[in-house]
């Protein structure tokens, strides 16, 4: 690996913003100091006028590999992730085949090793009949166990209460849940079908996949976790009502943590009029009041982590009536620019964004030697120009699906340069060939 010196950087890290040089050798940060210009290196990156952040660690993506690669794959989506400031990702199990056996899990790691340009890890999926697999899982072999407590894309609903309880008792590592109550959603669908038939307007999506359905499921998950002292991470909160289930105490003292996603922090239900099924996702994007409550919950520490739930479908699949259009949005390419809009609007500090997208993710999942700009840690770094505005155009979209819900939207910040495990992987719109991501290492508490 080449040695790299980043000079004149304004580093945002561990609650501070300071000017430091960064010396990188053998993939790791070897030295941080005010002036390292005396170092002899292979490559110098002048970071004048820009900010240097630890790379985002996205705790929830659907890269559709294996089996659904007409929508996306590890190579295309990891490239898009780099362009969005994401250097590591954790991929979900609702693929084909589903990642519900130890063999499928390791096969997925082998595929990613060949194709991914970002660092990677995978969830083992829970089903109604794979408890023995879950109990046999090495806690360091997966980022967590994904439990769909509400039906979503992929038909992996775990709806047997006895099975759910056993999973919460015996899980050797963190459980991550998708929480929506399917019977309530089905009843809501029936009511709207009676009024509109199959042509239900998409604006009713947040009423069908309602706040009540979210709360009923997430409160049940929290109840199970408290009863069995399970390490629980509730994904993509979307409602104000759910927030009271979660604590503002420091992350290190929590057994129950929560995530919010970029799209729930950026959009609200007013966007359905323009975006339609392009922003149909599960759980649904809801009211302005819900969005404001989520933003406040990030600020006060009820929400510990920000991810994307990147879930691409082809434009042809999305260009359908409400019930036929699948749920999910491609998001990773503009994840950091979208979050930085909240910085520009004085809603989030840069330090808070770094905490929720890097530091807290590393601590929450027990990721070794990543998520911070520290000596000895892997150099997963993102250089951002806060004053380089751009408008999202379809011709610049990197996803295999070829579209973005942010098309036509202008952002005030741009990702300039990305380093993955100490290698320049992306710089000023271009990718460096032959850079590969690495498998994330874990030391999790169960």
N, C-alpha and C positions, 0 to 999 in steps of 0.2 A: 504494500500500500504506500502511496505517496504521503509525504509529510506536508501538512497544510498549516499556514499561519493566517488567521483572520485578524486584521488590524482595525483600529479605530471603531470598534463595535460598541454600541450602546446595548448592553446585555440586560434583559429582563428575566430575572431568575430568583426564586426563593424569596419573593416579596420585596425585592430591591431592583433598582435600575441604576446601573453604573457603567462607566467606560472601562473596558478591559480588552486586552488582546488574548487570543485563544490559540494555543499551540496544540496541534493534533498529530499524533504519530501512531502507526499500527492500528488505526481505527478508533483510537480513544483520545480523550482530552488529557493531555499530559501536563499542561501548565496553563494557568490563568494568571495574568499579571498586567499591570498598567502599561508596561512597554516591553514587548518581546521582539522588537525590530532587529535585535542582534542575532536572532535565530537564523540559521541557514536551513532553508526548506525548499521543497520542490515547487510548491504553489503558494502564492500570496493572494488573499482575497481582501480587498479594501472595502470595509463596511461603512465608510463615512456616510453619514446622513441616513443610515438605516438602523433598524433594531434587530437584534439577534435573540431568538427564542428557542427553547427546546422544542423539538418536533412534536406535533400533536400525536397522541396515541388514541386512536379511535376504537372505543370498546364495543362497537356494534356496527358491523357491515354485512351485506349480503352480496358477495362477489360472484355468486351463481355458478361457481366452479367446484365440483364437476356437475355435468349433466344438463345445465341450463345455459350453456355457453353461447347460445344465439343472443342472449341478453347481455352477457358480460363474462369476463374471465379474469384470472389472477393477474395476467400481464396488463390488459387494458385498464382495469380499474385501479391497480396499484400505481400505474403511471399517472392517472388522473388524481389519485390521492396525493402524490408528491406535489403536483401542481397546486394543490389546495393546502399545503403545509402539513400534511399527515405523513409521518415517517414510519408508523407502526399501526397495524390494524388487527382486530379480532373478528373472525368471520363466523357466521351463524350456520347451524347444521341442516337447515331445510333445503338441501340440494338433492340431486339424484345421482347415486343413492344418498339417502339421508345419512348424516354423520351420527349414527346411533350405535355403532360398534367400535371397539378399540381398533380393529383392523381398518375400518373406513377412516377413522381419525388419523392413523399413521399414513395411510395412502394419500390423504389430503395434504399432510405435511410434505410428503415426497413431491407431490405435484407443485406445491407452492415454491419449493426450493429451486425448481427448474424455471419458474415463470415470474415470480414476484420480484419487483424492484424495491418494494418496501418490506419492512420487517413484519412478521406474521405470527398469529396464534389462532387456535380454533376452539370452539365450544363443542363439547359432547352433548348431543341432543337427548332429552328424556322422552320416553314414550310410556304408554300404559303397561308395557310388558318388557322393559329392559332394565329393571332394577338391579339384576345381577351384574350387568355391565357397569352400571353406575358405581356399585360397591367395589368393583374390581379396578376402577380408574386410579392410576397414580396421580396424586394431587399436583404433580409438576408437569403432567402430560397435556393438560388443557388449561385454557384461561378460566374455564368455568363449566357449569352444567346449565344448558338452556332449557327452561321449562315454559312451554306455551300454555299459559292458563286461560288463554282466549284463542279461538280459532283465527288463524291468519293464513298468509300464503304458505302452502306446503303441507297442509293436513297433518300437523304434528300435535294436535290438541291433546293435552293430558287432562282428562275430565273425570277420572275416578278418584274420589276423595281419599280412599284408603291408600291408593298408589301414591298420591301427592304427599300424604303424611309420611309414608315410608321413605320417599325421596328426601324429604326434609330431615328425617331422622338420620339417614345413612350417607348422605352426600359427603364425599371426602374433601370437597373443595367448594368454592363459592357457587351458589345458585343464582342465576340471572333469570328474571321472569318477564314475560309479556303478559300484562294483566288487563284483561277485558272479560266480562261475563257473557259467554256465548248465548245462553238462553234468553237473557235480556235483549241482546242484539237481534236475535231471531224474532222475538216478539215485536221489536220496533220495525224490522224489515216487513213483517206481515202487515202491520198497520199502515205503512206507507205504500205498500203494494195495493192494498185495498183502495187507496185514494188515487194513485197514479199508475197502477199496473207496473210494467217493466220499465217505464220511462220516468223513474224518480229523479227529480233535479238533484244534481250533485251537492247543492248547498245544504241538503238535509243530511249529508254524511255525518256531521258531528251530532246530529240528533239521533241517528240510527246507532252509531257507535258512541253512545252517549256518555256524559260525565258520570251518570249513575252506574253504568256498566263498568266503567273504569274503577270507580271507588269500591264497588262490591268485590271485585277481584283483587285489587291491590290490598285492601284491608284484610282479606282472607289470607293472602300471602304473608303479610306482616304478622297476623295472628299466629300462623303456623310457625314462623321463624322465632317469634318470642317464646312460644310454648316449647320448642325443641332446641333453642339456642343455636339456630342455624345461621350461617353467614349468608345473608340475602342481599342481592342487588336488584332493585326494581328499575326496569328499563323504561325509557321514553315516557316520563310523566307528562300529561297533557292537560291537567285540570287543576284549578285552584283548590278544590275540595280534598284532593289526595294529599296535599302538602302537609296537612296537620298530622299525618301518620309518621312523619319523619322529624328527626331531631336536629337542632342547631349545634349540638356539642361537637367537639373536635373529631375529625375523621378517625383518628387513632383509637378513640373510645367507642366507635360505632360497630355494631354487628349487623345493622341494617342500613344500607346506603341507597342512594337514588341517582338516576341519570335524567338529564333533559337533553333534547336533540336540537340541532341547529334550526331546523324548519319550524319547530314549535316556538322557538325564541324569535324567529324572524317574521313568519306569516301569522295572520289570524283569519277568521272566517270571511272577512271582507274580500280576500283574495280569490275565493271560489268564482266570483263573477267573471274574472279575467282568465284565471288559470284552469278552472273546471277540473276534469279528472286528472290533469297533470299533477295536482297536489292532493289527490286522493291517497291517503295512507292510513295505516292502522298503528296506534290509535289516531283518531282524526285530529287535524288542526281545528282548534275550537275558537272560543270567543276572544275578543281583545282583552277582556278582564282576565281570562285564563292566561294569556300570554304575559300580561303585566305581572300576574302573581308568580309565574315561573321565573321571570327576570328577577323579581325581588327574592325569591327562594334561592337562586344562585348567589345573590349578594349576601344573604344572611346565613348561608351554609346548610340549608335544608337539602338542597341539591348539591351533590358532591362532585359530579362528573358531567361533562358535556361531550356527547358523541354525535353521530350523524344518522344511524340507521339507514345508510345508503342502500337502496333497494331498487335497482333499475329494471325496467320493462321496456320493450320496444315501443316506439311511437305508435305503431299500428295496434298494438295491444291496448295502449292507453286511450287511443282515439275510438272509444266505444261508449255505449250508454252506461249508466251508473253501475248496474249490477254486473255487466260484462267487463268493465275496465278493472284490471287488477290494481291492488293497492301497493304503493311504494314509489319513492322518488330517488333519482340519482343525485347525490349531494356532495361527494367528497372533494370534487375539484374546486368548489368555491366555499368550502367549510370555514377556513380561517378568514378570508375576506368578508364573509357574511357576519361572523362574530365581531370582527373589527369595526363593523358599522356601529355596534353597541358601544365600542370605545369612543368613536368619533361623536356619538350622541351623548357622551358623558354618562352612560349607564353602567358600563364595566370599565375598570382599570385594566391596563395591560397585565399587571401583576395578577389580577383575578382571572383573566382569560388563561394565562399560563398555568395557574394553579388548577383550574378545572379541566383543562385539556391535556395536561402533561403530568405535573407533580401528583395530583390526587389520583389520577388513573394508575400511575405506577404504584402508589401506596395501596390503593383499593384492591388491586389484583396481585400485589406482591411481585411486580416485575423487577428483575434484577438489573441494576446498573444502567437504567434508562430513565428518561423522564425529567432529568435535571441537567444543568450545565455544571458539572462537577469534575474535578480532577480524578482520573481513573475510570470515569464512566464512558460508555460508548458515545461517540460524537454524532448524535441525531439532532441536527440543528436546522433552523429555518431563518433565513435573512429576509426581512420584510421592509418594503418601502411604503411608509404610511401615507405618502403624498403622491403616489402614482395611480391615479384614477383610471378606471376602464369600465366599459360596458360589455356585458356578457353577450356574445354573438354565437349563433349555432355553429358557424364554421370553425370556431375555436374550441368546441366541446370535444373532449378526449374520450368520453365513455363510448363503449361499443354500441350502446343504444342510440347515440348520436343526438341527444337533446338534453336540455337542462330546464328545471323550473325557474331558474334565475334569468333566462333569456330576456334581454331588453332592460334588465336592471343594472344600474351603475353602482360600482363599489369604489370607495376612496383609497383603498390599499391594495397592493399587489405583492404576491410572493415572488421574490427575486431569485433566491438561491436555496437549494435544499441539499443537506448532507445526510447520508444514510450510513450508519456504522463507519463514519470517518471518510467516506468517499463522496465527492461531489456527484450527485445524481441528476440534478436539474438546475439549470442556470439560465435566467432571462429567456424563458420560453422554450428552451431546448433541453433534451435529455442526453445524458452521457451513456453511451452504449456499454453493455456488459457489466453494469452494476447490478448486484443481486442483494435482496434483503436477507435477513437472518431470522431464524426461529427464535422467538422470545423465550427467555428463561424465567421460571417462576419459583417463588418461595412463598406460597400462600398459606394463610390461616384458614382452617375449615370451620 
